[in-house]
Amino acid sequence: MSTFTETKTVDNITVTENGIVLYREATRILKDGEQIAQTYHRTSLTPAQDLTGVPSNVVAICNAAWTDAVIAAYQAQVAAQQQQYA
């Protein structure tokens, strides 16, 4: 009888110049230890966003990248864009 397992791994984390954190989570399906399928799910996080439910290694990167200066600059950029398009 075959054994199927599913694993999820964050395999890519990127921080953009304006502080947005992008990460990719790979889901792999294994049959008897051999990979038979793989899918990806990508997520983006903006500075100061709630990190509830985010993988711990991504949270660590966010906490390092999101300094007070980065958060303030991002919020100023968003406010300027909102005024421009209002």
Secondary structure, DSSP 4 states (H G I P E B T S, - for coil): ---EEEEEEEEEEEE-TTS-EEEEEEEEEEETTEEEEEEEEEEEE-TT---TT--HHHHHHHHHH--HHHHHHHHHHHHHHHHHH-
